[in-house]
Amino acid sequence: MISIIIPVYNQAEEIKKCFDSILLQSYSNYEIIVVNDGSSDNIDEVIKNYQTKFAKFIYISQRNQGACITRNNGAKEAKGDYLIFCDADVIMDPKMLETMLQTLENNSQASFCYSSFLWGKKLFKLWPYDAEKLKQMPYITTTSLIKKEHFPGLDNTIKKFQDWDLWLTMSEQGHSGIWVDKVLFKIQLSGTQTMSSWLPSFAYKFMPWLKQVKKYNKAKEIIKQKHKLK
């Protein structure tokens, strides 16, 4: 069984499309675990309308504690052999779970499976797993199917690049991933998360004075120090 863990914070509208995409999955042996991280919108009402549509549904409501603690709290409740952290703004391709699970079953050496994805209309086409490349840059999102037995938990002290930190930790423990050369999900853009807030890669190299770049570099340095990266 797959445990689909959905952390949510003030995303009552976005999570509707996320739920709808899960209901359309070709693979049906899953449980839903929604962790509400102190939302102030009408998420409780949305949950009430959707939870009866799923065979297995767990709803946890907590005070605001941040992304890592929220995901870890969801993972503690998981009963599946596989975990996937599906943010509330994710819209799954109908065959996403089936494709990822089949890929992992066909590649027993891998501990997790990831794919390319769309961020709004922008394509993030990834590449085969490369442990050395991973040390240089983050390129795998938490929206990946993970063997629960190999999941080390997220570091609650990390505020940014939690996904990068997770995959580096798993790599250090001898666990690797496998890439599916398909676009298996889309991330909805809403509120302040728009294409205008996205910076092209050259900005991080040639515009170090930008506030967004400064925060990025500071967070990146924390990861590099923790994992002793050059």
Buried (B, 14 or more C-beta within 10 A) or exposed (E): EBBBBBBBBBBBBBBBBBBEBBEEBEBEEBBBBBBBBBBEBEBEEBBEEBBEEBEBBBBBBEEEBBBBBBBBBBBEEBEBEBBBBBBBBBBBBBBBBBBBBBBBEEEEEBBBBBBBBBBBEEEEEBEEBEBEEBBEEBBBBBBBBBBBEBBEEBBBEBEBBBBBBBBBBBBEEEBBBBBBEBBBBBBBBEEEBEEEEEEEEEBBEEEEEEEEBEEBEEBBEBBBEBBEEE
